[in-house]
């Protein structure tokens, strides 16, 4: 890039030689003080009378053959990083926002984001990995810091990302899992109705369905029999509710071998909802326990793990351990949880 200072008098002398230059500052009109040109504006022939009427010089650059204008660079980056379920918006201040096209689990390759942002001038920014999102949600953005960047830098970014297993950012759709719910905690009719309503709402938000509820005694055989019956009826997710994970004789935990399941993780490093456990059947069907507080709340560990399960992810012990970082789930953490009262959003681009 070649820096250029343009004086109003230059318009009559240089004329169309100024077209194509890129303005590198915000420029206000002298009388109205309204914005005449934004940073990054490419001068066209129709802009020359406005420049001639200014009461001050402006800064610009002349691009070299290898330079890529900031809007074109942002489009390139947005197309390079986005995978399934994402759509770029039109540039705003030479920034491309990327939005979710459908409801699902946001997956972000954090290592790759950090790596490409070490390239000079590159700016890719995202929401954190593994958040549930709805259509219209702005989940990422792409831009460059200068008004132009060498094509070689963009090529280096593309080379770095080439061959990775997944795109840098994508939205995995939720699966229509069929859920069987086994409840071992005695609930009075009013609380039972409320609990079933909450579970149906949550599972329905993901596009899943509730096969049925089985309210059984806190006895391992009854839990196992109920789970086996639901699996035979086509359940692809088992929820258990109630119980006490501090009790090694808890019926739901003791029942796991009875329907060919085993425990993956007992307890979660987070609050509220630390009394949470997760298991899998030998066929790979998840078994998710809802601690008592999870039966009614939308802000517990269960609501962090359930989006992973509903997106078809095989949750590991390491995944569960990772919840400890950021696991103090106070009310300021509401953005991490599924927006069960929303099916889409229309987020405006900020100027």
HELIX and SHEET records of a PDB file:
HELIX    1   1 UNK A   10  UNK A   14  1                                   5    
HELIX    2   2 UNK A   15  UNK A   18  5                                   4    
HELIX    3   3 UNK A   45  UNK A   47  5                                   3    
HELIX    4   4 UNK A   48  UNK A   52  1                                   5    
HELIX    5   5 UNK A   70  UNK A   81  1                                  12    
HELIX    6   6 UNK A  110  UNK A  116  1                                   7    
HELIX    7   7 UNK A  151  UNK A  161  1                                  11    
HELIX    8   8 UNK A  189  UNK A  205  1                                  17    
HELIX    9   9 UNK A  220  UNK A  232  1                                  13    
HELIX   10  10 UNK A  251  UNK A  254  1                                   4    
HELIX   11  11 UNK A  256  UNK A  259  5                                   4    
HELIX   12  12 UNK A  292  UNK A  295  5                                   4    
HELIX   13  13 UNK A  301  UNK A  310  1                                  10    
HELIX   14  14 UNK A  317  UNK A  322  1                                   6    
HELIX   15  15 UNK A  331  UNK A  336  5                                   6    
SHEET    1   A 3 UNK A   2  UNK A   6  0                                        
SHEET    2   A 3 UNK A  58  UNK A  62 -1                                        
SHEET    3   A 3 UNK A  22  UNK A  23 -1                                        
SHEET    1   B 2 UNK A  27  UNK A  28  0                                        
SHEET    2   B 2 UNK A  35  UNK A  37 -1                                        
SHEET    1   C 2 UNK A  67  UNK A  69  0                                        
SHEET    2   C 2 UNK A 148  UNK A 150 -1                                        
SHEET    1   D 4 UNK A  86  UNK A  88  0                                        
SHEET    2   D 4 UNK A  96  UNK A 100 -1                                        
SHEET    3   D 4 UNK A 138  UNK A 144 -1                                        
SHEET    4   D 4 UNK A 122  UNK A 126 -1                                        
SHEET    1   E 3 UNK A 132  UNK A 133  0                                        
SHEET    2   E 3 UNK A 104  UNK A 108 -1                                        
SHEET    3   E 3 UNK A 169  UNK A 173 -1                                        
SHEET    1   F 6 UNK A 209  UNK A 215  0                                        
SHEET    2   F 6 UNK A 178  UNK A 183  1                                        
SHEET    3   F 6 UNK A 237  UNK A 241  1                                        
SHEET    4   F 6 UNK A 286  UNK A 290  1                                        
SHEET    5   F 6 UNK A 277  UNK A 281 -1                                        
SHEET    6   F 6 UNK A 261  UNK A 266 -1                                        
END                                                                             
